Every structure is written in structure tokens, then in C-alpha cells.
Amino acid sequence: MPRSVELDNLFARKQEAFARKQVAFQKYVDARNRANEAHDRMQSAWDQRVAAREEMNREFESMQQSKDSRDAIWADFNRLCQENSSRINQIRQEADMEHEMMKNCFDSASAAYEYGNKADAPMYASEGHMHKDRRDDLNAEVGRLIQEINNAKANAKWQTSSSHSNSFQSAKSNFNNAKMLHESAETEFKNAKAERDAYKAEFDSTQAEFERLKDECQRKLNEIKANNQKERDRILDKAGVGYLNRQDAKIVKKADGTTQVYHGGLGSGDGFGHGHVALDQSGKKTYSRDAFEKHGSQNYVDDPALVKYKASGQWSDVRHGWVDDKKVTWSEGTGTNVGQTLITDGWLTKDDFDKRHDHYGVDTKYGTGKRIEDVTDSIGRKKYYSGPGK
């Protein structure tokens, strides 16, 4: 598939948007961590306040056993439930977002392989695992908060059924101190939460831009794939390649504007025994040979001069392929070498192939009229070729 400048630009913009998104996300994560730490301090102060209030309530209950004191204990429990429930909902939203970020990073890793940017894939995968770890930590925090509610409920039941008595005034003084510390921690948390929400809005904006560019990249890629397939089908239609050979057919556009189509070979379109169709600059078919048919001038079409033309002996490029389940390297003769094949086992470089190949076909070097494998010298030794034209 030829490269598209527009697609390359879109992909570069998408990568830049992804980088901006990641920077914004890191800012948000840092602010969120600060807000969580402030919340933990507030929660700790609240726990101390609750404990102090519970102690005060126990003292009050010792002093005055009444329904009102029992209701106060359960009111404290209900308030804790509400606050923890609110926190649980918030953490679950954050865990869902981390999950989506994890999926986006893993999708980006897959896309990097698809677009040929394999070097970026490990980075995306690593970031995906980072988001997964964050999601799991948040889910663990939800479990902790739920357990805290259960413990508070058990504690409330115990307080309302107990009859401990201490000094009420001392317990009330302790509660007032705990309340003051909690209110200070609560103000700190509200400020940190406002900062977190501002960075979250910035991240949401960069995330939306990244998703827009990602969708635009995919739309353009689909458009290019469709156009390339349309152009491929047009060339294969002109070449007359049948349906069964289209998937593996190989199309090569030459610098002179001609187009070469190889099809029907073993293992691949240009594999051993392949067919060959040549189209000129205007798309007119000038040469056509089906798979495993004989090479020669009879394959030139339309132009009488081409039908009579025979080029000097040449060899095709060295190719790798399979015969049954064996690797082979081979080259086919053209022009006066039509009908000859150079072949050897294994996939070799051109230099090694020139040294080690076997040569099959009619002798054109010694003029014996025999096949190469039957030619011998004056004392009966086989005449082996050491390479094309040698």
C-alpha cells in the first residue's frame, strides 16, 4: 500500500494528541492523588471525630439513657454510610475511567502493529498495564470502604446496647477538639478536589481530541484501503486474472510506467510456476502467460512485432519459494533462455545461488541441442554451469 501524506499527517497529529492527553492525564492523576491524600487525612480526622463523638455519646447514654442518645449513634452511622457511599461511587467512576484508558492503550498497541509502528507498541502496552494496576487498587479501596461501613454498623450496635459510663464533660471536650481538626482537614480536601476537577476537565478535552483524530485516521485508512483495492481490482481485471488467483497475485509497477502482474505461483502469486501478464503505460495487455505454461514469444499479444521478438538470453530475478514442503531458490530464463531453469535447495543469497544451482533445460551454451543435464565433455564428464552466462 503506497504511503499517504494525508494519513501520515493525521497519524502524526494523533500521536501528538495522544502525548498531550497523557500529559494532561498525568496532571490529573497527580492532582487526584493529592485530593485522595487530603481525603484520607480528612477521613482520618473524621474517624477521630466520630470516635470522640461516640465516646461522648456513650457517656451521655450512661448519664441519660434515652431514645435520643441511641438515635444519635445511628445518625452517625448513617452519615458515615452516606459519605462512604459517595466515595465508593466516585472511586468506581475512577476505576471505570482507568479501565477505559487501559483499553485505549492496548488498542493503540494493536494499531501500532497494524500501521507498521511496532517500536511504539511496548510503550502503549506498558501504559495499559499501568492503568490496569491503578484500576485494581481503586477496586480494593472500594472493598475497604464497604468493610468500614460494616465495622461501623457493628460498633453502633455495640454502643447502643452497652452501658459504659465516663465523665461526659471530658468526652465532650475531646469531641470538640476532634471536630475542629476534622473541619480544617475538610477545607483542605475541598481545595484539592477543586484542583483535581479542573485537571479532569482538561484531560477530558484532550481525550476527546485524541478520539476525534483516531476516528479520522481510521476513516482515512479505510478510504485508502478501499481505493487501493479498487485500483488492484482494476489492474487484475485488465490483466484477466481469475478469482481464485487474485488474493495472492503480485502487482509490480515499473519506473517506465508498465505494470507486471504475477499470479498462480506455488506458495505465492510470484512463486514457482507463476503466470505473468504485462500491461503497457495505457493499460493495454502486451504479454500473457498462465501459470505453469511454457515461456516464449507466443505469449506476446496483439503486436505482431512483439510476437516475433526474442530478446537475448536473460534470467529473471532470483526467487525464494517452496516445492511441496521444501524450500527452493530459482531463476527462470527469458528471451533465448526461455524453457531453462536454475534451481537449488534452500533459500540462498544470489552469490551462493550462482555457485550452487542446478541448470535444467535445452543447452544454449555449447550448442549440442541436448538438455543441459545430458551434456558431457570429450571424456564423459558432466558439464556443470557455474552461474548464469558462465
N, C-alpha and C positions, 0 to 999 in steps of 0.2 A: 504494500500500500504506500503510495508516494506521500511524503510529508506535506502537511497543510500548514501554511504560515498562520492562517487564522486560528487553527486548532492549537498550534504551538503557543500563540499569544494568549489564547483563552486558558490553556493549561498553566502557563506561567502566572497569569493573573489569579487563577485558582490557588496555586501554590502560595502566592503572596498573601491571598486572603486567608488561607489556612494558617500561615505563620502569624498574621495579625490576630486571628481567632485564638491561637494558642497563647499568645502573649496576654490577650485580654482575659482568657480563661485562667491563666496563672495568677494575674492580678486578683481576679475574683476569688480563686482558691485561697490565696494568701489572706485576703480580707475576710473570707468566710472562716478561715482558721482563727483569725483574731476574734471574730464575733463568737465563734464557738468557745474559745478560751474565756472570753468575757462572760459568756452564758454559763460556763462551768463555774466561774467564780461567783456569779450571781446565784447559781443553783446551790453552790456550797453555802453561801450566806443565807439563802432561803432555807436550806436544810437546818442550819443552825437556828434560824429564826423559828422554824417550825418546831424544832426540838425544845427551844426555850418556851415557846407558846404552849407546847404540850405539857411541859413541866409546870408552867403556871396554871394550866387548866386542871392538872392533877391536884395541885394544891388547892385550887378553888373548889374542886369537886370534894376534896377532903373537908373543906370548910363548909361547903354548902352543897350537899347532894341534891341536884335538881336536874330536871329535864333540859334546862337551858345549857348547862355545862356539857352535857352529853351531845347536844346538838352542835355546840361549838367545835367539839372534837371532830365530828363527822363533816362539818363545814370545811374544816382544814383539809380533811381527806379529799373532799370533793374538789376543792380548789387545786390541790396537788394533781388530782386526776385531770382536771381541765388543762393545767399548764403542761403536764407531761404529754397529754393527748395532742395538744397544739405542737409541741416539739416533735412528737412522733410523726405527725403529718408532714411537718417541714423536712425532717430527715428523710422520710420516704420519697418526697419530691426530689431531694438532692440525690438520693440513690438512683432514682429513675433517670435523672439527667446524666449521672456518671455512666449508667448503663448505655444510654444513647451515645454518649461520647465514645465509649468502648466500641460500640458497633461501627460508628463513623470511622474510627481509626483502623479497625480491621478491614472495613470496606476500602479505605484508602490504600491499605497494603495490597489488597487484591487488585485494585485499579492500577497500582504502580507496576505490578507484574504484567497486567494487560497492555498498558501503554508503553512498556519497554523501559520503565524507570525502576529496575529491580534494586538499585542501590538505596532507594528511599523506603523500600518495603520494611526492612528491620526497624527503622525509626517509627513508622506508623504502628507496627506490631508491638513495640516496646511501650509506646504511649497507650495502646489499647489495654495492655496488662496493668499499667499504672491505674487507669480508670477502673478496671475490674477490682483491684485491691481496695481502692477508695470506696467503691460500692459495697464491698463485703464488710469493711469497717463500719460504714453507716448502718448497715443491716444489724450488725452486732450491737450498735448503740441503741437501736430500737428495742432489741431484746432486753437490754439493761434497764431502759426506762419502764418497760412493762413490768419487769420484776420489782422495780422500785414502787410501782403502784400497788402490787400485790403485798409487798412488805408493809407499806403504809396502811393498807386495809387491815392487815393482821394486827399491826400496832394500835390502830384506832380501836379495834375490838377489845384488845387487852386493856387499854386505858379506860374505856367506858365500863369495864367490868371490875377494875381494881379500886381499891380504897386507900391508896397511899396518901400520906399527909406530911407536908413540909411547910416551911414558912412561906405563905402566899406572897408577902411583900418582897421577899428576896427573889422569888421566882419571877415576879412582875418586873423587877429592876433588870434582871438578866434578859428578859424578853425585850424590853425597850432598847437595850444596847444591841441586841441581835437584829432588831428591826432597823435601827439606824444604819448598821453595816450593810444590810440587805438593800436598802433603798439607794445607798451610794453605788453598790455593785450593779443595781438595776439601771441607773443612769448611764454608767459606763457601757453596759450592754446595748442600750438603745442607740448610743452614738456609733458603736461598732456595727450594729445592724444597718444603720442608715448608710454607712460607707460600703458595706457588703452589697446592699441593694443597688447602689449606684454602679458598682463594678459589674454586677449581674446584668444590668440594663446594657452596659457597654458590650459585654460578651454576647448577649442575645442579638445585638445589632450586627456584630462581626460574624456570628454564626449564620444569620440569615443571608448575609452577603456571600459567605462561602457556599451555602447550599444553592443559592441562585447561580453562582458561577459553575458549580459542579453539575447542575442540571443543564446549563448552557453547553458545557463541554460534552456532556453525554449526547445532547441533541445534535451538536455539530459532528461528533464522531459517528453517530448513526447515519447522518446525512452523507458523510464522506464514504462510509461503508456501502451505503445504498448506491451512490454514484459510481464507486469503483466496481461494484458488482454489475451495475448496468453496462459499464464500459467493457468489462470482461465478457459479459454475455454477448455484447455486440460483436466483439472480435471473434469469439468462438462461433457465433452464428455465421460470420463471413468465412471463417475457416472450415465450416461444415463439421465441427467436432460433435459427435453424438452424445446423448445424455449420459451414458454410462462412463464416458471418459472425461467428462467436464470437471469433476471435482479435483482430480489430480493433474489436470492439464497445466502446463507451464507456458506462460507468455513472456517473451523477451522482446523488448523494443530496442532496436539498434540505433546508433547515433545517426545513421544515414536516413532514418525515418521509416525503414522497413520493420515489419513485425514477424517474429518467428514463433510458431506455436508447436509445442511438443506434447504428444498425448499417447496414451495406451501403453506406456512402458511398464516393465516389471518393477513393482515397488513404488514407482513414482511416474509422473507424466513423461519425464525425460529419461526414464530408466531404460534398461537393456531392451532392445527390440522396439523402441518407441516409433510412433508415426510422426511425420513432420509436415507442417504447412507453412508456406511463406507468403506474406502479403506485402505488396509494394506500398509506396507512400500514400497512394489513393485508396488503399484497402482492397486492391484487386489481387486475387489469388494467382501466384506465379509458380508455385511448387506445391505438390500434394502427394504425400506417401502415407498410406495407412500403416498401422502397427504391424511389424514383422513382414512387411512386403519388401521386395528387392529394391535396393538403391539403384539409381541410374537416371539417364536423361529422359526416360519415358515418363518420369514423374513431373516434368515441367509442363505447364498448362498454357493454353491459349496462344502464346507467342511461338511461331514456327522456328524462329531463330534460337529460342531457348531450348526447344526440343532437340535440335541438332547439336547444341553446345555441350562440350565436355571439357571441364577445367583440367588443368594439370593435377597430378596426384597430390592429394592433401589428406590430412587427418583431422577428425573432429577433436574438440577438447577432451582431455582425459576425464572420464566419469567414474563415479562410485555407484555400485548397486548391489543387487542380490540375484543369484541364480539358485532356485529352491531356497534353502536356508543358509547358503554360503555367500560370504562377502566376495565381490569381484571388482576389479578395476579394468576399464576397457576404453578403446577408442575405435571409431568406425572410419573407414575410408570414404573419400569423396572424389569426384572427378574420375580420373583413370584408376583410382584405387577403390572405386565402388565395388562392393562384394567382398572386401577384405576386412578382417577384424583383428585388432591387437587386444589380448586379454590375459589376465593373470589372477591368481587367487589373492584375497585380502584387499584392503584399501591402502594403496601406496601413493607416495608423492610422485610427481611427474618424472623426476630424475630416477627414482628407484624403478618406476614403471618402465622407462626406456631401457633399463638394464635387464629386466627380468621377465618381460612379457613373452607370451607365445603369439605366433603370427599365423593366421588362417586365411585362406583364400587363394586366388589364382596368382601365380608368380608373375610379377611385372618388373622385377629387378634383373633376373637372369635370363628372361625371355625363353624359358623352357616350355611354356604353355601348360605346365603341370600346376598342381596346387602346391602351395608353399611347403606343406608338411611332407610332400613326396620328393622334394628337390634334394639331390645329393651332389657332392663334388666328384672328381675323377676317381677317387678311391673308395667311394661309397659312404663318405661321412655326410651327415645331415648338414645342410646349410641353414644355420640359425641367423635370424636378423638380430642385430644388437640395438635397434631402435628405428623409429620412422625415418625412412630415406637413407639409412646407413647400410 
